[in-house]
Amino acid sequence: MKIDLRSDTVTKPTAGMLDAMFSAEVGDDVYKEDPSVNMLEEKIAHMFGKKQALFFPSGSMANQAAIKLHTQPGDQLIADHYAHVYNYEGGGASFNSGVSCKLLQGNRGMITAAQVDSAVNPPDFYHSPLTSLVSIENTTNKGGGACYDFEEVKKIKKVCNKHGLGYHLDGARLWNALVAKGEKATQYGAIFDTISVCLSKGLGAPVGSILIGDDHIMKQAIRIRKILGGAMRQIGYLAAAGVYAIEHHIDRLVEDHRKAKEIGNVLEKLAYIKEVEPIDTNIVIFTVHGDEEKFIAEMATKNIHFYGMGEGKLRLVTHLDYTQEMHEYFLEVLTTNSF
């Protein structure tokens, strides 16, 4: 029994999802003739109260397209220093859009409206980059699955309106935040100009993300996707997996959250654990006393796999394929072994 807690991207399609994929009606999406893709895009756009959504092969491409849609070369975006768009997208903001990032020291990957307001460059001071976009992440990846207070999200929107800035949400794990906080997708759709959501993380689809946005921004999204190499053909098989995931795998995220918190509760009681960061959703970040690489290696000998994030931090992510049987075994290993 292999227990893979490296990420919630390691899941395999369920039997029901595979059935939906194999029975999908498909067409050529480059001509917008794939009915399964069209259904998925319309379904998610409706969920967020928007009129347009576009399928992307990855969350990074969806985020990079959003940045391109909001900015011009030489502009600057504001984000937390933990932001995925800065740390984990290969320098795409500078390579694809020619923009720089002003990074703020937030709390667990979350920034405040006051910080954003102070970070905006004066538009008439041509020596500094023109601030044109604010990008936030919910839940935060490097921040340990933390969820924004929605009131702060709305306050940041007011700052964006004040300065004429675009507002993008990297919502790769937004589904987790919605479930954990009891929020609605339409709340976010009403606030953000663009939102990316991932189907292949907590929802268990094999691949794919969706970019949702306002009409005046999204009218160029398909062109940017083409430029980035994201035009695809009979992708209805993948879109069908996304539809299935939306219809069957959102509510069950509470199970992932429960297991993550139970892991955290056990870790906090162990003498070899130095610190466990707060757990809001399905990500557990912690540090150990001693050599973390040795700890990772020893756990791997017991078929439990995860990795380090640097700075001594270790990360676990619960997900659809992490069963209750695996969970009980993992908790037993943690409590019966001394490292």
JOJOMO-V65771 format. One record per residue. PSI is psi in degrees with one decimal (* if undefined). Layout:
[[PSI] [PSI]]
This chain:
[[109.2] [129.0] [110.4] [104.6] [22.2] [-38.0] [163.3] [11.5] [-3.1] [1.0] [154.2] [151.4] [139.7] [169.3] [-43.0] [-38.0] [-41.6] [-41.4] [-43.7] [-38.4] [-46.7] [-24.6] [7.7] [142.1] [128.9] [165.3] [-166.1] [107.5] [-23.5] [-32.3] [8.4] [36.7] [17.1] [108.2] [-31.0] [-39.1] [-45.7] [-39.8] [-45.4] [-47.0] [-44.0] [-38.8] [-46.2] [-37.5] [-44.7] [-40.1] [-38.4] [0.8] [24.1] [165.3] [-18.8] [141.2] [153.1] [131.8] [134.2] [150.3] [-18.8] [158.6] [-36.0] [-42.2] [-39.3] [-44.1] [-42.3] [-36.0] [-41.4] [-43.7] [-43.9] [-38.5] [-27.7] [-14.7] [169.0] [152.8] [136.3] [-14.0] [176.7] [140.7] [153.3] [132.6] [165.0] [154.6] [-14.2] [-1.7] [136.3] [-38.9] [-21.5] [-44.0] [-30.6] [21.4] [31.5] [25.3] [23.4] [-32.5] [-41.5] [-39.3] [-46.9] [-36.6] [-9.9] [31.5] [157.9] [164.3] [128.0] [112.8] [130.7] [146.5] [88.2] [-166.8] [111.9] [38.3] [4.6] [129.7] [165.4] [163.3] [-38.1] [-40.5] [-43.9] [-45.8] [-40.5] [-21.3] [-12.0] [125.8] [142.3] [124.0] [-23.7] [0.2] [93.4] [-4.4] [-21.9] [156.5] [150.1] [118.2] [126.5] [-11.3] [141.4] [128.5] [124.1] [165.5] [128.7] [114.7] [165.8] [131.8] [-64.0] [-17.9] [6.8] [33.3] [24.5] [148.7] [132.0] [147.1] [124.3] [-26.8] [-35.8] [-35.6] [-43.4] [-35.5] [-39.0] [-37.1] [-39.8] [-38.4] [-41.5] [-43.7] [-39.8] [-38.8] [2.3] [39.2] [148.7] [158.6] [111.1] [140.2] [118.0] [94.1] [42.3] [-41.6] [33.1] [-32.7] [-39.7] [-40.5] [-41.9] [-43.6] [-44.3] [-34.4] [-4.1] [36.8] [170.8] [145.5] [-34.4] [-27.0] [-42.4] [-37.4] [-31.4] [-17.4] [-44.7] [148.1] [-39.9] [148.1] [131.1] [136.7] [143.8] [140.7] [-15.7] [8.8] [-107.7] [-23.5] [-10.7] [8.3] [155.6] [-26.4] [156.0] [144.1] [162.3] [135.7] [123.9] [144.3] [174.9] [152.4] [-44.6] [-23.0] [-43.6] [-13.6] [-21.1] [0.2] [-40.9] [-31.0] [-44.6] [-40.3] [-41.1] [-45.1] [-37.1] [-1.4] [22.1] [15.1] [131.1] [166.3] [-106.0] [70.6] [10.5] [-26.9] [-37.6] [-38.6] [-36.2] [-36.1] [-38.9] [-42.3] [-44.7] [-42.8] [-43.7] [-38.8] [-22.2] [-18.1] [4.2] [-52.8] [-30.5] [-6.2] [-22.7] [-30.8] [-41.6] [-41.4] [-42.6] [-47.4] [-39.9] [-42.7] [-35.1] [-37.9] [-45.5] [-40.5] [-39.2] [-45.2] [-40.2] [-21.5] [-2.8] [135.9] [-29.2] [-1.3] [126.8] [-46.6] [143.8] [123.5] [157.1] [143.4] [115.0] [-33.8] [-116.4] [12.3] [132.8] [120.8] [130.3] [166.8] [154.2] [157.8] [129.9] [-154.8] [110.5] [-32.4] [-36.5] [-39.6] [-44.7] [-44.5] [-41.2] [-37.8] [-34.5] [-31.3] [-17.6] [16.0] [31.3] [120.3] [130.5] [-175.0] [172.5] [152.5] [4.5] [164.0] [25.9] [-0.3] [139.0] [148.7] [135.7] [143.1] [120.0] [156.4] [-178.7] [-37.7] [1.8] [98.4] [168.9] [-36.9] [-44.9] [-40.6] [-47.3] [-38.4] [-44.3] [-44.7] [-36.5] [-42.9] [-43.3] [-40.5] [-20.3] [0.4] [145.1] [128.9] [*]]
